[in-house]
Amino acid sequence: MIRVENLSKKYMIGHQKQERYTALRDVLSDKVKGLGNFFNRHAQKQDEAFEEFWALKDVSFEIKQGDRVGIIGRNGAGKSTLLKILSRITEPTSGKISIKGRVSSLLEVGTGFHPELTGRENVFLNGAVLGMEQIEIKRKFDEIVTFAEVEKFLDTPVKRYSSGMYVRLAFAVAAHLEPEILIVDEVLAVGDAQFQKKCLGKMKDVSGEGRTVIFVSHSMPTITSLCSKAVLLEKGKIVSQGNVSDIVMNYYASDGNFSPASVTYAERDRPVGDEYVRMLSGCIVNSSGEITPEISINENAKIVLKYQILQDSNYKFLPNFHFYTADGTCAFITSVEKIEILPMGIYEAECVLPMNFLNEGAYFVGLAISSFESGVRIHFYEQNILSFNIKDALDGVGRSHGYVGRVPGVVRPQLNWNLVKVS
């Protein structure tokens, strides 16, 4: 559906030259010295300098029909520039783009809406822009309004809409007017959690109908939940592209100051904990004892929490770990079985994650310590502070039954089976 070849986009950035601090006598003396250049326009132009900035540089990829592709990267990576070029809002400096099919874009709140027109009128305006016949728009109209939940304000000018109402109607229009390609850029952050979930479901439905979705977000769980493939951009260039869970792990690992498999709070400004217990560090360790985000499905792994008890008390501290899938589903919570009052000191709590338990994909771990002496007390809880990727050979290597491909589900334990002949 989309082929991008050696795409580049250049901007010229103007910089004002910084002036040093000058006293009044310096200004007066400079005026006298520079009187001869008073009418010299060239002297004024020298105060500005221009710099080339490549928002995109030699970007190439292909997207097939029905693909759900996530575009990820840190701020300034070129994500929004890429989507604007794909949406034909901005022209590239060089390169080639081939697009087959009608494109519907939602790049920011209220994109394509006329503020003076009502919600009803903007639905028909957007449909006309997409090249749809009025009878087609009428056929989808009730479905759009129901999805957006703006029936009461349908005949109100959209300039009076809140940002949430704007984005609900804009997304409903973009997704329901049957584009072959749907492009969405982080606008879901405006809506509430329930609406975001509804939008993600709609985008999955759109993809299931054979249409193509391109989605930009800084939320890695959302990207992994929605997309089957991902493209990682960094400083205008593609760093990696392919399976979404692999690319999400690359995204975390691309920051040299942060490892998704380990975190140390002793080196950070903010303390984590209370006056009784404080978190020091946490990490993911593979079967070889290495700290790594890459865990094979056929090996054991350990999650380690290091913490410090700061003072003696009657609290029985309970370390507990919270495992979440990339789409935000709680896979399970585990905690220490036996707890007792411990003296001041530094401790490590380890949890062994058995092989062939979690299915392949990206997971996030929250680390916490709680107590229950006087009601539930959470001394600290760092949600999704660690992440790791369960790797599986999808070619069937290591599977005795020979099945090739991804197995559905969050867990994939090897349970004990009995097979007997009964007759």
Backbone hydrogen bonds, N-H to C=O, Kabsch-Sander energy under -0.5 kcal/mol:
donor,donor_aa,acceptor,acceptor_aa,energy
2,I,63,I,-2.2
3,R,98,S,-2.4
4,V,61,F,-2.9
5,E,96,K,-2.9
7,L,59,V,-2.9
8,S,94,S,-2.5
9,K,56,L,-1.9
11,Y,53,F,-3.2
13,I,11,Y,-0.6
13,I,51,E,-3.1
14,G,12,M,-0.5
15,H,49,A,-3.5
17,K,47,D,-2.8
27,V,23,A,-1.7
28,L,24,L,-2.2
29,S,25,R,-2.3
30,D,26,D,-2.4
31,K,27,V,-2.0
32,V,28,L,-1.6
33,K,29,S,-2.4
34,G,30,D,-2.7
35,L,32,V,-1.1
37,N,34,G,-1.3
38,F,35,L,-1.3
40,N,37,N,-1.6
41,R,39,F,-1.0
43,A,40,N,-0.6
44,Q,40,N,-0.6
44,Q,41,R,-0.7
45,K,41,R,-1.6
46,Q,42,H,-1.5
47,D,44,Q,-1.2
48,E,45,K,-1.8
49,A,15,H,-2.6
51,E,13,I,-2.5
53,F,11,Y,-3.0
55,A,9,K,-1.6
55,A,53,F,-0.9
56,L,9,K,-1.4
57,K,236,G,-2.9
59,V,7,L,-2.5
61,F,4,V,-1.6
63,I,2,I,-2.7
67,D,64,K,-1.9
69,V,67,D,-0.6
69,V,213,V,-2.7
70,G,229,K,-2.4
71,I,215,F,-2.6
72,I,70,G,-0.6
72,I,231,V,-2.6
77,A,74,R,-1.8
82,L,78,G,-2.1
83,L,79,K,-2.1
84,K,80,S,-2.3
85,I,81,T,-1.9
86,L,82,L,-2.4
87,S,83,L,-2.0
88,R,85,I,-1.4
89,I,84,K,-2.9
90,T,84,K,-1.3
93,T,8,S,-2.0
94,S,8,S,-1.8
96,K,5,E,-2.4
98,S,3,R,-2.6
100,K,1,M,-2.6
101,G,99,I,-0.6
104,S,181,I,-2.8
106,L,183,I,-2.6
111,T,108,E,-1.9
113,F,110,G,-2.2
117,L,114,H,-1.2
119,G,153,F,-0.5
119,G,156,T,-1.1
120,R,154,L,-2.4
122,N,118,T,-2.3
123,V,119,G,-1.7
124,F,120,R,-1.5
125,L,121,E,-2.2
126,N,122,N,-2.7
127,G,123,V,-2.0
128,A,124,F,-2.1
129,V,125,L,-2.2
130,L,126,N,-1.8
131,G,128,A,-1.3
132,M,127,G,-2.6
136,E,133,E,-0.6
137,I,133,E,-1.8
138,K,134,Q,-2.4
139,R,135,I,-1.5
140,K,136,E,-1.1
140,K,137,I,-0.5
141,F,137,I,-1.1
142,D,138,K,-0.6
144,I,140,K,-2.2
145,V,141,F,-2.4
146,T,142,D,-2.3
147,F,143,E,-2.1
148,A,144,I,-2.4
149,E,145,V,-1.5
150,V,145,V,-1.0
153,F,150,V,-1.0
154,L,151,E,-1.2
156,T,153,F,-1.8
158,V,117,L,-2.5
159,K,115,P,-1.8
160,R,157,P,-2.0
161,Y,158,V,-1.7
166,Y,162,S,-2.5
167,V,163,S,-2.3
168,R,164,G,-2.1
169,L,165,M,-2.3
170,A,166,Y,-2.8
171,F,167,V,-2.6
172,A,168,R,-2.2
173,V,169,L,-2.4
174,A,170,A,-2.4
175,A,171,F,-2.7
176,H,172,A,-1.9
177,L,173,V,-1.4
180,E,102,R,-1.0
181,I,102,R,-2.3
182,L,212,T,-3.2
183,I,104,S,-2.9
183,I,181,I,-0.5
184,V,214,I,-2.7
185,D,106,L,-2.6
186,E,184,V,-0.6
186,E,216,V,-2.0
189,A,186,E,-1.5
190,V,187,V,-1.9
196,Q,192,D,-2.6
197,K,193,A,-2.1
198,K,194,Q,-1.8
199,C,195,F,-2.6
200,L,196,Q,-2.5
201,G,197,K,-2.1
202,K,198,K,-2.1
203,M,199,C,-2.4
204,K,200,L,-1.9
205,D,201,G,-2.0
206,V,202,K,-2.6
207,S,203,M,-2.1
208,G,204,K,-2.3
209,E,205,D,-1.2
210,G,207,S,-1.9
211,R,206,V,-1.8
212,T,180,E,-2.8
213,V,67,D,-2.4
214,I,182,L,-2.9
215,F,69,V,-2.7
216,V,184,V,-2.3
217,S,71,I,-0.8
220,M,218,H,-0.9
223,I,219,S,-2.3
224,T,220,M,-2.7
225,S,221,P,-2.0
226,L,222,T,-2.4
227,C,223,I,-2.8
228,S,68,R,-2.1
229,K,68,R,-1.9
230,A,242,G,-2.1
231,V,70,G,-2.7
232,L,240,S,-3.1
233,L,72,I,-2.7
233,L,231,V,-0.6
234,E,237,K,-2.7
236,G,77,A,-2.0
237,K,234,E,-1.5
239,V,232,L,-3.0
239,V,237,K,-0.6
240,S,232,L,-1.0
242,G,230,A,-2.1
244,V,228,S,-1.2
247,I,243,N,-2.1
248,V,244,V,-2.3
249,M,245,S,-1.8
250,N,246,D,-1.9
251,Y,247,I,-2.1
252,Y,248,V,-1.8
253,A,249,M,-2.4
254,S,250,N,-1.3
255,D,252,Y,-1.0
256,G,254,S,-0.8
258,F,255,D,-1.9
259,S,262,S,-0.6
262,S,259,S,-1.3
263,V,282,G,-2.5
265,Y,280,L,-2.9
266,A,280,L,-1.1
268,R,265,Y,-1.4
273,G,271,P,-0.6
274,D,277,V,-2.0
278,R,308,Q,-2.4
279,M,272,V,-2.8
280,L,306,K,-2.9
281,S,306,K,-1.8
282,G,263,V,-2.2
283,C,304,V,-1.8
284,I,261,A,-2.5
285,V,302,K,-2.9
286,N,290,E,-2.6
289,G,286,N,-1.9
292,T,284,I,-1.3
292,T,290,E,-0.7
295,I,293,P,-0.7
295,I,389,N,-2.5
297,I,391,K,-2.6
299,E,296,S,-1.6
301,A,353,L,-2.1
302,K,285,V,-2.8
303,I,351,C,-2.5
304,V,283,C,-2.5
304,V,302,K,-0.5
305,L,349,A,-2.8
306,K,281,S,-2.7
307,Y,347,Y,-2.5
308,Q,278,R,-2.8
309,I,345,G,-3.0
310,L,276,Y,-2.7
310,L,308,Q,-0.6
311,Q,276,Y,-0.8
317,F,315,Y,-0.8
318,L,370,S,-3.2
320,N,368,A,-2.6
321,F,334,T,-2.8
322,H,366,G,-2.7
323,F,321,F,-0.5
323,F,332,F,-2.7
324,Y,322,H,-0.5
324,Y,364,F,-3.1
325,T,329,T,-3.0
326,A,362,A,-0.9
328,G,325,T,-1.8
331,A,323,F,-2.2
331,A,329,T,-0.7
332,F,323,F,-1.3
334,T,321,F,-2.3
336,V,319,P,-1.7
342,L,315,Y,-0.5
345,G,309,I,-1.6
347,Y,307,Y,-3.1
349,A,305,L,-3.0
351,C,303,I,-2.3
353,L,301,A,-3.7
353,L,351,C,-0.6
356,N,297,I,-3.0
357,F,354,P,-0.7
359,N,410,V,-3.2
361,G,390,I,-1.9
363,Y,388,F,-2.7
364,F,324,Y,-2.8
365,V,386,L,-2.9
366,G,322,H,-2.9
367,L,382,E,-1.7
368,A,320,N,-1.9
369,I,380,F,-2.1
370,S,318,L,-2.0
371,S,377,R,-2.1
374,S,375,G,-0.7
375,G,372,F,-0.7
377,R,371,S,-2.8
379,H,369,I,-1.9
379,H,377,R,-0.8
380,F,369,I,-1.3
382,E,367,L,-2.8
383,Q,381,Y,-0.8
385,I,365,V,-1.0
385,I,382,E,-0.9
386,L,365,V,-2.0
387,S,260,P,-3.1
388,F,363,Y,-2.1
389,N,293,P,-3.8
390,I,361,G,-2.8
391,K,295,I,-3.2
391,K,389,N,-0.6
394,L,392,D,-1.1
396,G,393,A,-1.5
399,R,396,G,-2.0
400,S,398,G,-0.6
402,G,399,R,-0.8
405,G,394,L,-1.3
412,R,357,F,-3.9
415,L,413,P,-1.0
422,V,420,V,-0.6
